[in-house]
Amino acid sequence: MSFLQSKFAPVSAHSSNTPKVWSYSTNDALPVVSLNGYFNKKIYQLNVKDIILTDIGGVLYFLKVTSVTDNVVVTVGKLHQVDSSGNIINSRVSMFTILPGTYDTEIINAGEWYKVSGAFEGYEPINFSISEDGIAIYTGIKEVLSVTGVSDIQTDKASTIEFGLFLNGELIPGATTPHTFSAPSKTENISITGLIELVLNDEVDVYCKSSVPITLTVNTLRVTFWGN
């Protein structure tokens, strides 16, 4: 296979003077994705030091852009927390995804929040556990984390959809994003981003609402927490 533009999207808003974070999903093997030039269709959007969060068959990789002169060149690695001497302490990225496959959420009443169907699973989550109901539960000390969410969704009728990140059953202020579907059965990418303060045993989950009653189909959904 080759690079699929429909599976590539920005994770969050950013300053023009800071590295950008992108999301990409593929079934191509890692040696293929990491070849020089694989991301060349995005050469005019990518910059050196950008990070591409890449889901390859359910495994998350972090690709760092190292050159965009002639080809897009990336290196493969993980993000880590380091001490003042540059020694790696531990990974500070926890990523969760709703698996497996596709889930439908029935939104019966317009304007009401509904829990997105499906259960979280973690990729080596740091300071998180997963409850029997598939909810992400924080197990660390009090901390402020950056959080991003990316999903591919479709609806059965034209509508405006809003995703929201909930903490202990309450909407996190600012952690929402609206998206208008001008036609049914059209797959779109939708994302959320923000800061969240967590303490021991806090529960994090994803909800959605619609301007009209619909069936919302979630093809993929990923939530990533970033530590300092």
C-alpha positions, 0 to 999 in steps of 0.5 A, a space after each residue: 500500500 501507499 500513503 493514504 491522505 484520508 488517514 492523516 490529520 492534525 491532532 490539535 491547534 498549534 502555534 506557527 513557531 512550535 512543532 506540530 503533532 499529526 495522527 496517521 493510521 495504516 496497515 503498512 508495515 513499519 519499515 514501509 512507513 519509515 522509508 524516506 519519502 513515504 509522507 511526501 504528499 504532505 511535504 509542504 505541511 510537515 516541518 522538521 521536529 513535527 511528530 506523527 502519531 502512527 497507528 500501524 495495525 493497532 500498535 502506536 509509533 512516534 515518528 519524528 520528522 528530521 528532514 523535508 528538503 528533498 523527501 520527508 524523512 522520519 525517525 522512529 521512537 518513543 517520547 520520554 521524560 528525562 531528568 536534568 542530565 538527559 537520562 530517560 526516566 519513563 515514558 510520559 505518553 498514555 494512549 487509549 483506543 476504543 477497540 475492536 472495530 466499529 461502534 454505533 451510538 444511538 443519539 435519541 434526543 438532540 442536544 443531550 450527551 451520550 456516552 460513546 459506545 465501546 470500551 477503552 484499551 490501553 497501549 502501555 498506559 502510564 499512570 492509568 488503568 482500565 476498569 471492567 467497563 472500559 473506562 480510563 482510571 488515573 492511578 498517579 499523583 495530582 498532575 496537569 496533563 495535555 490531552 488530545 482525541 482523534 476519531 473517524 466518524 460518520 452519521 446516518 443523516 446531516 447533523 452537527 456533532 460534538 465530542 466531549 471529554 468527561 471527567 468523573 461524569 462531568 464535561 471538562 470545560 473547553 474539551 469539546 469540538 463541533 463538526 457539521 456533516 452536510 450529508 449522511 454516511 460521510 466519514 469525517 475526522 474530528 478532534 478535541 484538545 485541552 488540559 486536564 488536572 487529574 488526581 488518584 482514581 479520576 475517571 475519563 471517558 468520551 461522550 457525544 451529542 448531536 443537533 438531531 437524533 441520529 445513529 453515530 458510527 465511530 470507526 476509530 477513536 484515540 485519546 492521548 495523554 501527554 505529561 511534562 
